[in-house]
Amino acid sequence: MSIEVRNITKHFGDFRALDDVNLSVPTGKLVALLGPSGSGKTTLLRIIAGLEQADSGSGSILFHEEDVANTHVRHRRVGFVFQHYALFRHMTVFENVAFGLRVRPRKSRPNRRDIADTVHELLRLVQLDMLAGRYPSQLSGGQRQRVALARALAVEPKMLLLDEPFGALDAKVRKELRSWLRRLHDELNVTSVFVTHDQDEALEVANQIVVMNRGRVEQIGTPDEVFHHPQTEFVMHFLGDVNAFHGRVIQGNVQFGSLKVPLLENRQQIVGDARVFIRPHDVTIDTKTNGLPAIEARVVRVHSAGPLVRVELLTSANQRLISEISQERFVTMNLQPDSKVYIRPRHIRVFADS
Amino acid sequence: MANHTTPWPAIGEKALVRRLLIAVSLGFLTLFLFLPLVTVFAEALRNGAGAYIASFNDQAALAAIKLTLLVTAISLPLNLVFGLAAAWAIAKFEFRGKHLLITLIDLPFAVSPVISGLIYVLLYGMHGWLGPWLTEHDIQIIFAVPGIVLATIFVTFPFVAREVIPLMQEQGTEEEQAAMMLGAGGWQTFFRVTLPNVKWAVLYGVILCNARAMGEFGAVSVVSGHIRGKTNTMSLHVEILYNEYNFVAAFAVASLLALLALVTLALKSLIEWRSRTAQHSPFVPTSSEEESA
């Protein structure tokens, strides 16, 4: 089932949590709402669920092209997974998952046998069938979150909304659950929206990423699009480390440091002052000039523990920047603190200075 | 040399200090709690078990016991409903006057019970605000059972609410939201999610409320009128007997109230223990005011 968000605005007192947000989630897609805290992503999710009301007269939420303004939360058939699980603490895992089926009106309530079958099937799906008799307090965080997911799925929701589903888990469990969620989605194909502030999580799991900032949508696109073609400075910053330079656009070229680089076609409208961004992995290092234009710099510090080597540099104009190079390259160049190097950007992004 | 008498020599007190502290608190307990309690039973049984039992074989005593049970049976459910409703409203909703409501709930703790009794006399008494209207319609509240019930409800109404509010506030509303998202209606959510989560706190409040309702003296004394066999509760009856120098009978009735206090304590400890061992219900009872006969 598709979700359509039209011109939604939401205030909490004087604070504008959402500012005229538009968004559409096609059927069967897995969409990430990505942004820093306070960007409005959770508010948006809760408004879609019906747990929060948008400002009156501010717009509408459509499920499958139907306005749900007057549909009560309990009839929206939305599966919601809370950041802190919100499992019923006095019920066993089994009872938690069975809850949504047991509270159905008598007419549509499955019999005990069918409920038990459904619950066990779901618990197998989330790999927790062994723990059906446990209480939430006896489970680990990752297990609790999987119970919460099974519980949400029990009512056969038309869509799944997840609020920072892995936010409260430690890094390793998070990574496992992340790819597991991806596989689960491929299997079930239920339209899903999840909120996260972790760009890696969004990039890895989602079909589509909605980057949010200060109650507004900054960019909507596939992980590739938002990562490789950020539309705004904010998106560039938020989706990874960047080195920022002040630059100037003159006759189709941008000048920064001692370099002059031609602008790409889609950036031709920029004139005058500009800001130039280079991702650390796009900064190449050479120990010799090779006669090509380059910025002179000095190595300040080297972090070699990791798949890539992070090199902190200081340019001759006293600007700090970071470069990430492969371990092999690092070894061949024999970089030491204070080594003199020449750096060149492989790829830059230019934004008009605002 | 290191001091080996405490498990934590670095932070522990000297043995002498510890013993002194324990002795002081035990001394106080003996003097002010244990001895009076023993006295109640000793005095009641002074003339043997026969006299003790005979004390209850008295119309007025039986009437007092019955009245106490009746008053408790009425005020307890009302308090339960009020306590849950108030706790639910305070913990789960935001509304104007919330802080006022919280303050008002504590009012009976702040006001002397005698004053609360007096308020009812001023309201419903013959010469009170509503007195003429009540007389006209032949309704008697003061110096009758309804007045005693009203006074008891007033004095006891914080008990359930005070126990449940902090727990509900701590638990928040996420589980209720989850229940709603899963299709549960309001009542289903209340009976399947909210109530089970606070059941130990509710029970704890009910037990305290029960003890207070049975033992209340001040407020009830003002509105009762002390009509023997009609408007005397147990605690009032004890006073009358005592003033008549009928010590054995007085202490016999008092021993029932003391017994009630002991049972209350036992139940209270049981609930604390149960709620601690029940892993899914992190209910820590708040310190409570109690009054025994």
Interface residues (C-beta under 8 A of the other chain):
Chain A: A49 L51 V73 R74 H75 R77 V78 G79 F80 F82 H84 A86 L87 F88 R89 H90 M91 F99 G100 V103 R104 Y135 P136 S137 Q138 R151 A152 A154 V155
Chain B: E174 E175 Q177 A178 A179 M180 M181 L182 G183 A184 G185 Q188 R192 V193 P196 N197 Q279 H280 S281
